[in-house]
């Protein structure tokens, strides 16, 4: 089963650059939306994709969710490398026996990485 998570951002290109450069994501598709807005889908893994929408577009067509930011936790077998390479990586902590750290995207949204077992 594949999961696609929608993320609303102010700068789609900057967000796509972050996910492709920092996580090795690949651009799966680019879609032109009403009003000339662009939606970009990036593959984080074979099972997870992020669908990155411009917040201005969402404010027009779905204003009730335009300010929502999902709380995402990624599980990684490359935990230590990610922590070392992510510029915004926070301190490693243990939560219920699982090592985790948070990080910020370029717009200041926080996400979490947990060490896969």
C-alpha positions in Angstrom: 0.0 0.0 0.0 1.3 3.5 -0.9 0.6 6.5 1.3 0.6 10.1 -0.1 0.6 12.9 2.4 -0.4 16.4 1.4 1.7 19.3 2.7 0.9 23.0 2.2 3.8 25.4 1.9 4.5 29.0 1.0 7.3 28.1 -1.5 6.8 24.8 -3.4 10.2 24.9 -5.1 12.1 25.5 -1.9 10.2 22.7 -0.2 10.9 20.3 -3.1 14.6 21.2 -3.1 14.7 20.5 0.7 13.1 17.0 0.4 15.1 16.0 -2.7 18.5 17.2 -1.4 18.2 16.3 2.3 16.3 13.0 2.0 17.1 11.9 -1.5 13.5 12.1 -2.5 12.7 12.1 -6.2 10.1 14.1 -8.1 7.3 11.7 -9.1 5.0 14.2 -10.8 4.3 17.9 -11.4 0.7 19.0 -11.8 -0.6 22.4 -13.0 -3.6 23.4 -10.9 -6.2 26.1 -11.4 -4.8 29.5 -11.5 -1.4 28.3 -12.8 -0.4 27.0 -9.4 1.9 23.9 -9.3 1.6 20.8 -7.1 4.7 18.6 -6.9 4.7 15.0 -5.7 8.0 13.7 -4.3 8.7 10.1 -3.4 10.3 9.7 0.0 10.3 5.9 -0.3 8.6 3.3 -2.5 5.6 3.5 -0.1 5.5 7.2 0.9 5.0 10.3 -1.2 4.6 13.9 -0.2 2.2 16.0 -2.4 3.4 19.5 -1.9 0.8 22.2 -2.6 1.2 26.0 -2.5 -0.6 27.3 0.5 -2.1 30.2 -1.5 -3.9 27.7 -3.7 -5.2 25.8 -0.7 -6.4 29.1 0.9 -8.6 29.6 -2.2 -10.0 26.1 -2.7 -9.9 24.6 0.8 -9.4 27.4 3.3 -10.4 25.3 6.3 -7.2 23.3 6.0 -4.8 25.8 4.6 -2.8 26.3 7.8 -2.6 22.6 8.8 0.8 21.0 9.0 0.9 17.2 9.5 2.8 15.8 12.4 5.1 13.3 10.6 7.4 10.7 12.0 9.8 9.0 9.7 11.5 5.7 10.6 15.0 5.4 9.2 17.6 2.6 8.9 20.0 5.5 8.2 19.2 7.3 11.5 22.8 8.3 12.4 23.7 9.5 8.9 20.5 11.6 8.7 21.2 13.2 12.1 24.7 14.0 11.1 23.7 15.4 7.7 20.5 17.4 8.4 21.5 20.9 9.2 18.4 21.5 11.3 18.6 18.2 13.2 17.9 18.5 16.9 19.3 16.6 19.8 18.9 12.8 19.9 16.5 11.7 22.6 15.0 8.5 23.7 11.2 8.2 23.8 9.8 4.9 25.1 13.0 3.1 24.2 13.2 4.5 20.6 15.9 7.0 19.6 14.5 10.1 17.9 15.4 13.6 16.8 13.4 16.4 15.3 14.3 18.6 12.3 12.8 21.7 10.6 12.0 22.2 6.9 12.9 25.6 5.3 9.5 27.1 6.5 10.1 26.2 10.1 7.8 23.1 10.3 9.0 20.4 12.6 9.1 16.7 11.8 10.6 13.7 13.7 12.9 10.9 12.6 13.0 7.7 14.7 15.6 4.9 14.5 14.1 1.9 12.7 14.5 -1.3 14.6 
